[in-house]
């Protein structure tokens, strides 16, 4: 009996300690993100040559934060948004609240399911790229999850006269994604203990390729599952690579072009953190952003909305979809929520004004 009480006491003590540690960690992270907002706001003011914030705006901002988020301390990100936009708009969600309270509340179990890239085709059907092979728990499978021997895989790929993509599960931002000719595939490329999708390299639509041909340029479509069970698209932007990169990601030198819900593009792209105008054309190809007419745009949005209904366990999903050379929308990646929403919220938001739908 003493051992039972002692065991329960140890468990309770550990839970209290973990809760205390998590609280301290959250405080430190929040302080860091707010310092980041202050720092970026000062840089925006310097870049713009003027300051929008004043005492009256700050007072209104703090009052709004207290009323909607329960604390005045959320104001730094709203101040940053104000300098980006050139005016204060009530209804914005500050980045620290969005990332650490809002998204976890709407997506209460964000772990892992979307990391299982090997299951995308089973879940989303032909909206996902049909894989050539899956490598799960050290075993090769075909798209229908039937076992395939390593020799069959090697034999087929040695005769497959095209590029393939090898994607490791749990990768993000284009990391652990390799593009190579199928004939160069060897089993040693796949690490034991990891799962992989081996799929055809998607040839994108000629119009999207004109913008930048070296990466598969994807539409980031952010969908929201409403309380009435319907799905709406909140925002869309086109991600593209640059400077020879095979990945359409900001971390590898790319950028994004905001796309309005009617399919019309912004005429310029912006610096991703400070929001000032960078250019009206791609720096490598010279393609004018204003001339972009995205094919099958509404079909991409509808496919993402339909796909969200197949996974109703979370209410915010960010989809990365492309248009292939035949004009077919294809899913490349999907993510639970979008942790870095600040520039889009600042320039084109607010996106979540009505708390009743949340």
C-alpha positions in Angstrom: 0.0 0.0 0.0 2.9 2.4 0.9 4.4 1.7 -2.5 1.1 2.6 -4.3 0.8 5.9 -2.4 4.5 6.6 -3.0 4.1 5.9 -6.7 1.1 8.2 -7.0 3.0 10.9 -5.2 5.9 10.6 -7.6 3.5 10.8 -10.6 1.7 13.9 -9.2 5.1 15.6 -8.4 6.3 14.8 -11.9 3.1 16.2 -13.5 3.3 19.4 -11.4 7.0 19.8 -12.3 6.3 19.3 -16.0 3.4 21.7 -15.9 5.5 24.3 -14.1 8.4 23.8 -16.6 6.1 24.1 -19.6 4.6 27.3 -18.2 8.1 28.8 -17.7 9.1 27.7 -21.2 5.9 29.3 -22.7 6.6 32.6 -20.9 10.2 32.6 -22.3 9.0 31.8 -25.8 6.3 34.5 -25.7 8.8 37.0 -24.5 11.1 36.1 -27.3 8.4 36.4 -30.0 7.3 39.8 -28.7 10.9 41.0 -28.7 11.1 39.8 -32.3 7.9 41.8 -33.1 9.4 45.0 -31.5 12.7 44.5 -33.5 10.9 43.9 -36.8 8.6 46.9 -36.2 11.6 49.2 -35.8 13.1 47.9 -39.0 9.8 48.4 -40.8 9.6 52.0 -39.6 13.2 52.6 -40.7 12.5 51.0 -44.1 9.3 53.1 -44.6 10.8 56.3 -43.3 7.7 57.0 -41.2 5.9 55.8 -38.1 2.2 55.0 -37.9 1.9 54.0 -34.3 0.9 56.7 -31.7 -0.6 56.8 -28.2 -4.2 56.7 -29.4 -3.6 53.6 -31.6 -1.7 51.9 -28.8 -4.5 52.5 -26.3 -7.1 51.1 -28.7 -4.8 48.2 -29.4 -4.3 47.3 -25.8 -8.0 47.6 -25.1 -8.8 45.2 -28.0 -6.2 42.7 -26.8 -7.6 42.7 -23.3 -11.2 42.3 -24.5 -10.5 39.6 -27.1 -7.4 37.7 -25.9 -7.6 38.3 -22.2 -4.3 40.3 -21.9 -3.0 43.6 -23.1 0.4 42.0 -23.6 -0.4 40.8 -27.1 -0.1 44.3 -28.6 3.5 44.1 -30.0 2.6 42.0 -33.0 -0.4 44.2 -33.7 1.9 47.2 -33.7 4.1 45.4 -36.2 1.1 44.7 -38.4 0.1 48.4 -38.2 3.5 49.6 -39.5 3.3 46.9 -42.3 -0.2 47.9 -43.3 0.0 51.6 -42.7 -3.0 51.6 -40.5 -4.4 49.8 -37.5 -7.3 47.4 -38.1 -9.2 45.9 -35.3 -9.8 42.1 -35.8 -6.2 41.0 -36.4 -4.9 38.0 -34.4 -1.3 38.6 -33.1 1.2 36.0 -34.2 2.1 34.9 -30.6 -1.6 34.2 -29.9 -2.2 32.6 -33.3 0.8 30.2 -32.9 0.6 29.3 -29.3 -3.2 29.5 -28.5 -5.3 29.8 -31.6 -3.9 27.0 -33.7 -3.5 24.5 -30.8 -7.1 25.2 -29.9 -8.4 24.5 -33.4 -5.9 21.6 -34.0 -5.8 20.1 -30.6 -3.8 17.0 -31.7 -1.3 18.4 -34.2 1.1 15.6 -33.9 2.0 13.3 -36.5 -0.8 12.2 -38.8 0.1 14.6 -41.5 3.7 13.4 -41.2 2.6 10.0 -42.7 3.3 11.0 -46.3 3.1 7.4 -47.2 -0.6 7.4 -46.5 -1.5 10.5 -48.6 -2.6 8.5 -51.6 -4.8 6.2 -49.5 -6.4 9.2 -47.9 -6.8 11.7 -50.7 -6.9 9.4 -53.8 -5.9 10.9 -57.1 -5.6 14.4 -55.7 -2.3 13.1 -54.3 0.5 12.1 -56.6 0.2 8.4 -57.1 3.4 6.9 -55.7 5.6 4.5 -57.6 6.6 2.7 -54.3 6.3 3.2 -50.6 9.0 2.2 -48.1 7.5 1.5 -44.7 9.2 -0.1 -41.7 11.9 -1.4 -44.0 9.5 -3.0 -46.5 8.7 -1.9 -50.0 5.0 -1.6 -51.1 3.2 -0.6 -54.3 0.5 2.2 -54.2 -2.2 -0.3 -53.0 0.1 -1.4 -50.1 0.9 -4.8 -51.6 4.4 -6.1 -50.7 7.1 -5.7 -53.4 10.5 -7.2 -53.3 13.6 -4.9 -53.3 14.7 -6.6 -56.6 11.5 -5.7 -58.3 11.8 -2.1 -57.2 15.4 -1.8 -58.4 14.6 -3.6 -61.7 11.7 -1.3 -62.5 13.4 1.9 -61.5 16.5 1.0 -63.6 14.3 1.0 -66.6 12.1 4.0 -65.6 13.4 6.8 -67.9 12.5 9.8 -65.9 13.2 11.7 -62.6 11.7 10.5 -59.4 11.2 12.2 -56.0 12.1 10.5 -52.7 10.3 12.1 -49.7 11.1 11.2 -46.2 8.2 11.3 -43.7 8.2 14.0 -41.1 10.3 16.3 -43.3 9.3 19.9 -43.8 10.3 23.0 -45.8 11.7 20.9 -48.6 14.2 19.2 -46.4 14.8 15.4 -46.8 13.3 15.7 -50.3 15.6 14.4 -53.1 15.1 14.6 -56.9 17.1 12.2 -59.0 17.0 10.1 -62.1 15.3 6.8 -61.4 18.2 4.8 -62.9 20.5 6.1 -60.2 18.3 4.8 -57.3 19.9 2.4 -54.8 18.4 1.1 -51.6 21.2 2.7 -49.7 19.5 6.1 -50.3 16.8 5.0 -47.8 17.9 5.1 -44.1 16.7 2.3 -41.8 14.1 3.5 -39.3 12.6 6.1 -41.7 9.7 5.8 -44.1 9.7 7.1 -47.6 7.5 7.9 -50.6 9.1 7.2 -54.0 7.0 9.0 -56.6 7.2 10.4 -60.2 8.6 13.9 -60.5 5.6 16.2 -61.2 5.9 18.1 -64.5 4.2 21.4 -63.8 1.9 23.4 -66.1 3.8 25.4 -68.8 2.3 28.7 -67.5 3.6 28.1 -64.0 6.9 26.8 -65.3 7.4 30.1 -67.2 7.5 31.9 -63.9 10.4 29.7 -62.6 11.1 26.3 -64.2 13.6 24.6 -61.8 11.2 24.0 -58.9 7.6 22.7 -58.8 5.9 25.9 -57.8 3.0 25.3 -55.4 -0.1 27.0 -54.3 -0.3 27.3 -50.5 -4.1 27.0 -49.8 -5.2 27.6 -46.3 -8.6 26.0 -45.5 -10.8 26.4 -42.4 -13.4 23.9 -41.2 -16.4 26.0 -39.9 -18.7 24.9 -37.1 -21.5 24.2 -39.6 -19.3 21.5 -41.2 -18.5 23.4 -44.3 -14.9 24.3 -45.4 -13.8 27.7 -46.6 -10.6 29.0 -48.1 -9.0 31.7 -46.1 -5.9 32.6 -48.1 -3.8 31.5 -51.0 -0.3 32.3 -52.2 2.0 30.9 -54.9 5.4 29.7 -53.7 8.3 29.6 -56.2 12.0 28.9 -56.2 14.9 31.0 -57.4 18.6 30.9 -58.2 18.6 27.3 -59.4 16.9 25.9 -56.3 14.7 22.8 -56.9 12.5 23.7 -53.9 9.9 26.5 -53.8 10.7 27.6 -50.3 11.7 30.9 -48.7 14.5 29.2 -46.7 16.2 28.1 -49.9 16.0 31.6 -51.6 12.5 31.5 -53.0 9.5 33.8 -52.2 5.7 33.9 -52.5 3.2 35.8 -54.5 -0.2 36.5 -52.9 -3.1 35.3 -54.9 -6.6 36.7 -54.3 -9.5 34.3 -54.1 -10.7 35.2 -57.6 -7.4 34.0 -58.9 -5.8 37.4 -59.6 -2.2 37.8 -58.4 -0.6 40.7 -56.5 1.5 42.8 -58.9 4.5 42.6 -56.6 6.2 40.4 -54.0 7.2 41.6 -50.6 10.1 41.0 -48.2 8.9 38.1 -46.1 9.5 39.6 -42.7 9.4 43.4 -43.1 6.8 43.6 -45.8 8.3 46.2 -48.1 8.0 45.8 -51.9 10.9 43.7 -53.4 10.1 43.6 -57.1 7.3 43.2 -59.7 9.0 40.3 -61.6 11.0 37.1 -60.9 14.6 38.0 -60.4 15.9 35.1 -62.6 13.3 34.8 -65.4 12.0 38.3 -65.5 8.4 37.1 -65.5 6.0 39.9 -64.6 3.8 38.8 -61.7 0.9 40.9 -62.9 0.7 38.8 -66.1 0.3 35.5 -64.3 -3.0 33.7 -65.0 -3.1 30.5 -62.9 -4.9 27.6 -64.8 -7.4 25.5 -62.9 -7.2 27.8 -59.9 -10.8 27.3 -58.6 -10.4 23.6 -59.1 -7.4 23.6 -56.9 -9.4 25.4 -54.2 -12.3 22.9 -54.5 -9.9 20.0 -54.3 -8.4 21.3 -51.1 -11.8 21.9 -49.5 -12.9 18.4 -50.4 -9.7 16.9 -49.1 -10.2 18.8 -45.8 -13.5 17.1 -45.3 -11.7 13.7 -45.5 -9.7 14.7 -42.4 -12.1 16.7 -40.1 -10.0 16.1 -37.0 -8.4 19.5 -37.3 -9.9 22.8 -38.4 -6.9 24.5 -40.0 -5.0 22.9 -42.8 -2.4 24.4 -45.2 -2.2 22.6 -48.5 0.6 22.8 -51.0 -0.8 21.9 -54.4 0.5 22.3 -58.0 -1.0 22.1 -61.4 0.6 19.4 -63.5 1.4 19.6 -67.2 -2.0 18.2 -68.1 -3.8 20.8 -66.0 -4.6 18.4 -63.2 -4.3 19.8 -59.6 -2.0 17.6 -57.5 -1.3 17.6 -53.8 2.4 17.9 -52.9 2.3 18.4 -49.1 -0.2 19.3 -46.3 0.4 20.8 -42.9 -1.7 21.4 -39.8 -2.1 25.1 -39.6 0.4 27.7 -40.8 2.7 28.8 -37.9 4.1 31.8 -39.7 1.0 33.7 -40.8 2.2 37.2 -39.7 2.9 38.9 -43.0 -0.2 37.6 -44.7 -2.4 38.6 -41.7 -0.8 42.0 -41.6 -1.1 42.9 -45.3 -4.3 41.1 -46.4 -6.1 40.1 -43.1 -7.7 40.0 -40.7 -8.9 36.5 -41.5 -10.6 35.5 -38.3 -12.8 38.4 -37.1 -15.9 36.5 -36.1 -15.2 34.5 -32.9 -18.5 32.8 -33.2 -17.3 30.7 -36.1 -14.2 29.7 -34.1 
